[in-house]
Amino acid sequence: YHAYALDLPGFGKSEKPSFILNIQELANAVIEFMDAANLEKAVLVANSVGCQIALDCAFRFPQRVKSLILISPTGDPESRNVPVQIFRWSLYFPRQIFSSQPRFLIKDYLQCGTRRFWRTFLYSLKDRMIDKVPKITQPALVIQGTKDPIITDAWVRHLTSLLPNGRLHIEHGGHTLNYTKPTVISDIIQRFIVEKNQHI
């Protein structure tokens, strides 16, 4: 497949705009990238807050999204407050100390800057993703890690049930399965794309 790994504005090696984009503006950036790359439609693969961005794309630009792969999606309306999220992240990071992830995560956070990271985090809490989900009809695969402290089993199952064409896959691991089990996740994605005839 032709795959594109996009650094959204303000993150990775992309430009750092003076203002901080909210979820809808980041979704606009995905569509603008697709325009620039001459991509009429795409399968969107996202992790964590990226799932909220992908879902917003599917909701507002349904003709551009063939299907969705949502890995550890955030956006639980029952925990859209800072103390709960900070507590959950405090459970997550100690588990990663002895893995290969910290150097990737720390580098990412340093590149975007504390202010941008914090404001984007707050924007993600304000995003009422749950209101959009029932209207998203594209095939969607939700992948949850069995040891993910950031999102709950109840939330992921509820989200999947609200997606008209959603399916849940449980995989052993944590919040960033795309980092820790890339080969396994790619195989799962490929099987889903083939089954749903989502070739691009």
C-alpha positions in Angstrom: 0.0 0.0 0.0 1.0 3.6 -0.3 1.4 4.8 3.2 1.9 8.4 4.5 3.2 9.2 8.0 2.0 12.7 8.6 3.5 15.1 11.1 0.6 17.5 11.9 1.3 21.2 12.1 3.2 22.0 15.3 4.4 18.4 15.8 7.4 16.3 14.6 9.3 18.0 11.7 6.3 20.0 10.5 6.2 23.8 10.8 5.3 25.3 14.2 2.5 27.8 13.6 2.3 30.7 16.1 -1.2 29.6 17.1 -2.2 26.2 18.4 -4.6 24.2 16.4 -7.7 22.6 17.9 -9.0 19.1 16.9 -11.1 20.4 14.0 -8.2 22.5 12.7 -5.8 19.5 12.9 -8.4 17.5 10.9 -8.5 20.3 8.3 -4.7 19.9 8.0 -5.1 16.2 7.3 -7.5 16.9 4.5 -5.2 19.7 3.1 -2.4 17.2 3.1 -4.5 14.8 1.2 -5.3 17.5 -1.3 -1.6 18.4 -1.7 -0.7 14.7 -2.2 -3.6 14.2 -4.7 -5.3 11.6 -2.5 -9.0 11.4 -3.2 -9.7 9.0 -0.4 -7.6 7.3 2.3 -7.8 4.8 5.1 -6.9 6.8 8.2 -4.8 5.1 10.9 -4.5 6.9 14.2 -3.5 6.4 17.8 -4.7 8.1 21.0 -5.8 11.8 20.4 -5.1 11.2 16.7 -8.2 9.0 16.7 -10.3 12.1 17.6 -8.7 13.9 14.6 -9.4 11.0 12.3 -13.0 10.7 13.5 -13.5 14.4 12.9 -12.2 13.9 9.3 -14.7 11.1 8.8 -17.5 13.1 10.2 -17.0 16.4 8.3 -15.3 15.0 5.2 -17.0 11.5 4.7 -16.2 11.4 1.0 -12.5 11.6 1.8 -12.3 8.7 4.3 -12.6 5.1 3.2 -12.2 3.5 6.6 -10.8 4.1 10.1 -8.3 2.3 12.2 -8.5 3.7 15.7 -5.8 2.5 18.1 -6.4 3.3 21.8 -8.9 6.1 21.0 -9.3 8.9 23.6 -12.4 11.0 24.0 -14.3 9.3 26.8 -16.9 11.9 27.9 -17.0 10.3 31.4 -13.3 11.3 32.0 -13.0 14.6 30.2 -11.3 16.4 33.0 -7.7 17.2 33.8 -7.2 15.5 37.2 -8.5 12.1 35.9 -6.3 12.3 32.8 -3.2 13.3 34.7 -3.8 10.4 37.0 -4.1 7.9 34.2 -1.0 9.3 32.4 0.9 8.9 35.7 0.0 5.2 35.6 1.1 4.9 32.0 4.6 6.5 32.0 6.2 4.4 34.8 5.3 1.3 32.7 7.3 2.6 29.8 10.6 3.4 31.6 12.2 0.1 30.7 10.8 0.0 27.1 12.1 1.6 24.0 9.3 4.1 24.0 10.5 6.9 26.3 13.1 8.2 23.9 10.5 8.5 21.1 7.9 10.1 23.3 10.2 12.5 25.0 11.6 13.6 21.7 8.1 14.2 20.3 7.0 16.2 23.4 10.2 18.3 23.3 9.7 19.0 19.6 6.2 20.3 20.0 6.9 22.2 23.2 5.2 22.2 26.6 2.7 24.9 25.7 1.5 23.3 22.5 1.3 19.9 24.1 -0.8 21.2 27.0 -3.1 23.3 24.8 -3.7 20.4 22.4 -4.4 18.1 25.4 -7.0 20.6 26.6 -8.5 20.9 23.2 -8.9 17.1 23.1 -10.8 17.2 26.4 -13.2 19.8 24.9 -13.8 17.8 21.7 -17.3 16.3 21.9 -16.4 13.3 19.7 -19.2 11.2 21.1 -21.7 13.4 19.3 -20.1 12.7 15.9 -19.6 8.9 16.2 -23.1 7.7 15.5 -23.1 9.5 12.2 -19.8 8.0 11.0 -20.7 5.2 8.7 -17.3 4.2 7.2 -15.9 0.8 8.3 -14.0 1.3 11.5 -11.7 -1.0 13.4 -11.1 -0.1 17.1 -8.0 -1.6 18.7 -7.5 -1.7 22.4 -4.6 -2.8 24.5 -5.3 -5.1 27.5 -3.0 -3.1 29.7 -3.9 0.4 28.7 -4.4 2.7 31.7 -5.4 5.7 29.6 -8.6 4.4 28.3 -11.1 2.0 29.9 -12.6 -1.2 28.6 -16.1 0.3 29.1 -15.3 3.3 27.0 -13.8 1.4 24.1 -16.8 -1.0 24.0 -19.2 1.9 24.1 -17.4 3.8 21.3 -17.4 0.7 19.1 -21.1 0.1 19.7 -21.9 3.6 18.6 -20.0 3.3 15.3 -22.6 2.0 12.8 -19.9 -0.1 11.1 -17.5 -0.6 14.0 -15.6 -3.6 15.2 -13.4 -4.1 18.3 -10.1 -5.9 18.4 -8.4 -6.6 21.8 -4.6 -7.0 21.7 -2.2 -7.7 24.5 -0.3 -4.5 25.3 -0.6 -0.8 26.3 -1.7 2.5 24.9 0.8 2.8 22.0 0.5 -0.6 20.3 1.7 1.0 17.1 5.1 1.5 18.8 5.3 -1.7 20.8 3.7 -4.2 18.4 4.1 -2.7 14.9 4.2 -5.9 13.0 1.1 -7.4 14.8 -0.8 -4.1 14.3 0.1 -3.9 10.6 -1.1 -7.5 10.0 -4.4 -6.7 11.8 -4.8 -3.6 9.7 -4.1 -5.4 6.4 -6.6 -8.1 7.2 -9.2 -5.5 7.9 -8.5 -3.6 4.7 -8.7 -6.7 2.6 -11.9 -7.9 4.2 -13.6 -4.5 3.8 -12.2 -4.2 0.2 -10.6 -0.9 1.2 -7.6 -1.2 -1.2 -6.0 2.1 -2.2 
